């Protein structure tokens, strides 16, 4: 017990009894405001000006990029405060109808789909739609309807995957040779 009463560094030990007594004595009391804090204002008076507040001097004009001006939140140059630069005379020489709008080029046409791909997509989409239709219209779930729905989906999916990872003539070259100069 004598070891607890001595503290390292010459700091006197904490008197827990006195600390708890101070906490219990102050229970339910509001702590004092920190120095410099303003008194509480009721909600009815929040929009009224404060008597002890001095008006802020007008803000200085923003400096160029690289300056050390720090803006308060909500003040300063944000994306909505940006104005486009005025056009110069040499920029006006272009077509007036152009106005700087970008018109993308026409996309290339898609390659035509072959018959196998069309039937595979029909099976992938049509199989579940057929089963859903059978359930909604309360048809008898016969063996051929189930086989057509599930088999069509699985067969179409397998066809699309096999065609996607199909063999090409480029893959038959010797891949272990690396770059050939």
C-alpha angles and dihedrals in degrees: 000000000000088000091061094052093058115071128201115254097023094282111145114244119263114259100223093185092057092044092053091045090054091049093049092045091053096045112132095012120117113241117244118268115260116254113280094021118138120234120260115274120206117241092251090063099043094100094049116095117257116246097220097046116104117212113256118246115250113278118254119247113270115264129228122280113290094038123127099239113136117201125208117240111285093018128092140032111339129157092275092053092058119109122191117247117263112259117252124229094253089053091056091062090085126089112299091217091055095068090174096285115151116229111193118223119254111274117244117262119263116252113256114264116239124231095255093056092047093053092045091055090045090054094045093051099029098052096062091038090054092051092046091050090050091053095045094047091042095235119171107267098233125182094253093050091050092045092049094049100043096032092047092053095046093043094048092046092049090048093051093047092047092050092046093055094037122149117264129195091242092063092059093069118100102275094188097068096077121203114355115209 
